[in-house]
Amino acid sequence: MKTTLYRPLSLSAQTAYAELQDRVRIQSIDRFRMLPGAFHKQIQKGRPYIYYGYRDLDGTGRMAYVGPEDSRVLELIKKHKTLQSEDLHTQIRGQARAAEALGCATTLTKHFRVVNRLEQYGFFSAGGILIGTHAFLAMGNMLGVKWLSSNLTMDVDFAHAGKNVSIALGANVKISVHDALNSLEMGLLPITEFSGKTGAQYRNPQDPELRLDFVTPQTPNGGPVVLSELDLALECLKFMEFSLVNTTQAVMISKEGACVVNIPAPERYAVHKLIIYGERPIHEQSKANKDLGQAAAIFQVLFESGNAHLIRAAWSDALSRGPGWVKRLNQGKLALLRQYPELLDLNIN
């Protein structure tokens, strides 16, 4: 018997999401009006992306990431000049509530406040990426589906390519993640400090449902990586770089509103979950099972929507990275098919 891992959102819900995405993108673009500069296109890993170039107060040239280039983004760049920010704020909040009522997934208010504040401070324009289950939730709305399991979390996880310029989004915005989190007054404290910098983990000792982690790909010396541009240290994780290639954008929705975030490409997110499956220690078995559940759901959606080629391209990339990658990917695949045998019919590799 086939396990159903998602259900399609109604056409009205998908339309509400698309309209909400336009509004939050316009709001994000609108902030650049205060910075004299211009929009530019750059090619990263063979794909076109839009950036906003400007000069900082000290005269330093900066490039803020806007998003992948497509006809809609280019149209919104022109359209934003005719809209008022205060009107957008009201529209976004109303549209977010409409999208939720129609079935789009939302996140806890406390988690949204953190992500939204980082977006306001420029974390995502500086190349930050939302990862983990919150990215999975946003991914579902983006794909026009509602996940039926593996969608609960107490963590909010973020990544940045750090000093690995080969996979970076090309942005060099200077912000303070620490100041952004302090401004929320939510009791978030850095747990670990390296080299006098604020740490890669933030916790609220009084609230176990509020945990933040900042990670980056493994470095030769094992890390951590300290980024002065972000006033932040990031924990190094093996295989993390795979999720940070060809990122895309989605919208995080809550009862308070919505914001645009960078997230991994769905196919790379799913394959990465299989790669790291065997890296989980025994006491994190529930997280390992959630990794498999999320991968299975994404595989099912992409294959059933005619996008199997995306999975196969990501799979091929992982296999080309060496024996360690091959071993872990095959280990994750075997575990996936044991738990979700119906995926055998998809021929996922």
ROMAR-179609 format. One record per residue: residue in one letter; x, y, z of N, C-alpha, C in turn. Coordinates in steps of 0.1 Angstrom, whole numbers, plus 5000, padded with zeros to 4 digits. Example, Ala and Ser with C-alpha at 12.3 -4.5 7.8 and 13.67 -1.06 7.14 Angstrom:
// residues 2
a513249435078512349555078513249675078s512849785071513749895071512950005079
//
This chain:
// residues 349
m500849885000500050005000500950125000k500650224991501450344990501250435001t502350485007502250585017502150725011t501150805014500950935009501651035018l502651105012503551185020503151335018y502251365009501851505007500451505001r499851625001498651644993498751774986p498351784974498451914966497552024973l498152144973497352254977496352284966s495252344970494252384961494752494952l494152514940494552614931494452754937s493452774946493252904953494452924963a494852824969495952834979497252864971q497452794960498652824952498652964946t497553014943497453144937497753244949a497153224961497453314972498953314975y499553194975501053194977501753274967a501453254954502153334944501953484945e500753524949500553664951501353714963l501453634974502153674986503653674982q504153584975505553584971505953714963d505053754954505253884947505453994957r504554004967504454114976505754124985v506154004990507354004999508654034991r508653984978509754014970509854164967i508754224964508754374962509154444974q508754404986509154464999510654455001s511154334998512654314999513354404989i512954414977513554504967513454644971d512254684977511954824980512954884990r513554794998514554845008515754905002f516054864990517254914983517155054979r515955114979515755254975516555344984m516855304996517555395005519055385003l519555294994520955284991521155314976p521755434973522055464959522855364953g522455304942523155204935522355154923a522655034919521954974907521954824908f520954764901520854624900521754564889h522354454892523254384883522954234882k523354184870523254034869524653974870q524753864877525953784878525653644875i526653574869526553424867527253354877q526553264885527153184895526853034892k527852954890527752814887526852794874g527052884865526252874852524852924852r524452984864523053034865523053184868p522053254862522053404864521353444877y521953534884521353584897521353744896i520453804904520353944904520953994918y521754094917522354164929522154314928y522254374940522154524940523554574945g524154654936525454704940525354844945y526054874956525955004963527255034970r527455154976528555184984528155204998d528955135007528655145022529055285026l528755325039529055455044530555485044d531355375045532855405044533355395030g532455385020532955385006533155255001t533055145009533355015004532154964995g532554904983531554854974530954734980r529654724979528854604984527954554973m527754414974526854354965525854274973a524554314973523454244980522754154971y522554034976521853934968520353964968v519753964956518353984954517553854952g518053774942517453644939517753594926p517353464922517653414909516953494898e517553514887516953594877515853514870d514753574869513653524860512853644856s511853624847511153734842510253804853r509853724863509053784873509853874882v511053834886511953924894512254054886l512554044874512854164866511654254865e510454194864509254274864508954344877l509254274888509054334902510054444905i511254434899512254544901511654674896k510954664884510454784878509154824886k508354734890507054754897507254824911h508354784918508454834932508454984933k508855054923508955204924507655264925t506555194922505255264922504455224935l505055144944504355104956504955164968q504155184978504555234991504755125001s505855135009506255025018505155005028e504455105034503455085044502255015038d501955035025500854965018501254815017l502454795014502954655012502854575025h503254635036503154575049501754525052t500754605050499354575053498954465043q499354475031498954375021499554235024i500854235028501554115031500854045043r500554115053499954055065498553995061g497754065054496454015049496553895040q497553905031497753795021498253665028a499053685038499653575046498453495053r497553575059496453515066495553435056a495353495044494553435034495153305029a496553305027497253185023497153075034e497253115046497053015057495652955057a494653045056493352995056493052895045l493752915034493452825022494352695023g495152685033495952565034497452565034c498052685031499452695031500052665045a501252605046501852585059502352705065t502252725078502852835085503752785096t504552875101505552845111505152915124l505752865135505452925148505853075148t505053155155505253305155506653335160k507153265170508453305176509553265166h509453165159510453125149510353225137f509153265133509053365122509653495126r509553535138510053665142511653665141v512253555144513653545143514053555128v513453475120513753475105513453605099n512353665102511953795096512953905101r513353905113514354005118515653995110l516153875109517353855101517253895087e516053875081515853915067515854075067q515254135077515254285077516654335079y517454275086518854315088519754285076g519254205067520054175055520754045055f520453955064521153825064521053745051f519853745045519653665033520253745021s520253875022520953955011522453935012a522953895024524353875026524753725023g523853655017524153515013523653405023g522953445033522453355043521353265037i521253145042520353045037519552975049l518252965048517452895057517552745053i517852665063517952515060517052445071g517152315071516352235081514852235078t514152195088512752175086511952305082h512352415087511752545082511852565067a513052525062513152535047512252435041f512152315047511252205042509852255041l509352325052508052385052507852485041a508752575040508652675029508752615015m509452505014509652435001508252374997g507552325007506252265004505252364997n505152485004504352594998504852624984m506152634982506752674969506352574959l506352444962506052334953504552314951g503752384959502252374958501752244965v502352204976501952084983501952114998k501252035006501252035020501851905025w502951905033503551785038502651725048l502551595049501751525059502451475071s503851485070504651435082506051495081s506851475091508251515091508351665090n507351735096507351885094507351965108l507751895118507851965132509251985136t509552095142510852125147510852225158m511852225166512052325176513252415173d514052375162515252445158514952535147v515752645146515752725133517152725129d517452665117518752645112519052725100f520352785101520752875090522152825085a522452855073523752825067524252945059h525552945057526253045049527452975043a527753005030528852945024530152985030g530153085038531353125045532453175035k533653115037534753165029534953075016n533952985014534052895003533452964991v534153054984533653134974533053064962s533452934960533052864949531552834949i530952834961529552814962528752924968a529453034971528753154977527853214968l526853294973525953364965526453494959g527653524963528353644957528053774964a527353764975527053884983528153914993n528354044996529354085006528754195015v527454185018526854275027527454265041k527554375048528054375062526954395072i526654305080525654315090526154255103s525254265114525554205126524454115130v524653985129523653885132523353895147h524353915155524253935170523354045173d523554165167522654285169521254255165a521054185154519754155149518954075160l519653965165518953885175518753955188n519654035192519454115205518354205203s518154265192517054365190515654305192l515554165191514254105193513854095208e514854105217514554095231513853965234m514253855229513653725231514453625239g515453685246516253605255517253505248l517553535235518553445228519953485232l520653385236522053395240522953305233p524153355229525153265222525653165232i525653045228526052935237527552915237t528152925225529552905223530253025217e531353065221532053175215533453125211f533853175199535153145194535853275190s537153285194537953395190537353525194g536553525205535953655210534653685202k534253605192533053635185531853565190t530753615187529453545191529453415185g528753315192528853175188527953135176a528153005173527352945162525952895166q525752895179524452855184523852955194y522552975192521853065202520752985208r520553005221519452945228518753045237n517553015241516853075251516752975263p517452995274517452895284516052865290q515152965289513852945294512852895284d513252875272512352835261512952725252p512752595255513352495247512952485232e511852565229511352565215512052675207l513052735212513752845205515252825205r515752755195517152725193517552755179l518652825178519152865165520552805163d520852765151522152705147522552765134f523852805134524452865122525652775117v525552725105526552625100527152675087t528252605083528952635070529652505066p530052485054530752365050532052345057q532452215058533652175064534852245058t535852295067537052355062538252255065p539352275059540552185061540952165075n540752275083541152265097540052235107g538852215101537752165109536852285115g537252405113536552515117536752545132p535952635138534852705132535252815122v534352865114534552975105534053105111v534853205113534453335118534353425106l533153485105532853585094532653715100s533653805099533553935104532454015097e532153985085531154055078529754035084l529553925091528353895097528353905112d529553935118529753935132529253795138l529753685132529253555136530253445133a530253345142531053225139530053115135l530453025126529652925121530252785123e529452695127529952555129530152485116c531252415114531552345102530852205102l530152175091529552045089530051975076k530251845077530651775065529451765056f529751775043528751755032527751875031m527951975039527052095039526952165025e528152165019528252245006527252194996f526852064996526052014986524652084986s524152124997522852194998522952344994l524152394993524252544991524552574976v524452474968524652504953523252524947n523152624938521952654931520752674940t520952754950519852784960518652854952t517552854959516352924953515753004964q514553064962513953144971512453094974a512053114986510653084989510153185000v508953165004508353255014508053175027m508453235038508053185051506853255055i505753185060504453235063504153215078s503653315084503153305098501953395100k501353385111500153465114500453615114e501753645116502253785117502553845103g502753765093503153815080503953705073a504853755065505653665056506953735053c507953655049509253715044509853615034v510653675025511353595015512653545021v512953415018514153355024514853275012n516153255014516953165005516853025011i516552925002516552795007517252704997p517652585001518252494991517352454980a517852414969516952354958516452224964p515152194961514452074967515251944964e515651934952516351804948517651784956r518351894958519651884965519451864980y518351934985518051914999517751765002a516951704993516551564995517751474994v518551484984519751404983520751424995h520851544999521751575011521251505023k519851495025519351425037519751285037l519851215025520251085025521751065028i522551165023523951165026524351175041i523551255048523851275062523151185071y522251095065521451005074522350925083g523450865077524250775085525250855095e525250985094526151065102525451095116r524151065117523451095129523850995140p524251035152524550945163523250875167i523350765175522250685178521150765186h521650855194520650935202519851035193e520251045181519551135172518751055161q518350935165517650845155516350905150s515650985159514451045154514651145144k515851215145516151315135516551245122a517251135123517551055111516351005104n515350965111514050915105513351035099k513451155105512851265098513551305086d514951285085515651315073515151225062l514851095065514351005055512951045050g512151085060510751125057510751245048q511551345050511651465042512151435028a513151355027513751315014512651235006a511951145013510951065006509851155000a509351245008508351335004508751414992i509951474992510451554981510551464968f511151344970511251254958509951234952q508951204961507651164956507051284948v507151404953506551524947507251544933l508651544933509351574921509151474910f509051344914508851244904507351254898e506451274907505051274903504651404896s505551514897505251634890506051644877g506751534873507551534861508851594862n509451604874510751664876511851564880a511651444876512651344880514051374875h514251454864515551484859516351574870l515651644878516351724888516951634899i516251534903516751434913517951364907r517851324895518951244888520151334887a519951454884521151544882521851564896a521051584906521651604920522351474924w521651364921522251234925523551204918s523651244905524851224897525951314903d525651434907526651524913527251464925a526351414934526851354947527751234944l527351144935528151034932529551064926s529651184920530851224914531851284924r531551294936532351364946533251274954g533251144951534251064958533650944965p534450844969533950724975533250744988g533650844996532950875009531550915006w531350994996529951044992529150924987v529750844979529050734973528550634984k529450604993529150515004527950565013r527950695016526950755025525650765017l525650795004524450804996523750674995n524550564992523950434991523450385004q524050425015523550385029522250455031g522150585028520950655030519850595021k520150565008519150504999518650375004l519450285009518950155015517950185026a518350275035517450305046516150365042l516250445032515050515026514050405020l514650315013513750215006513250115016r513950085027513450005037512250065044q512250195046511150265053510050305043y510450325031509450365021509550285008p509250155009509450064998508750104985e507650184986506950224974507750314965l508850374971509750454962510650364953l510650234955511350144945510850174931d509550194930508950214916509450344910l510050434918510450564912511850554906n512650454909513950434904514750564907i514950604919515450734923516850764919n517650664915518950694910519050674896
//
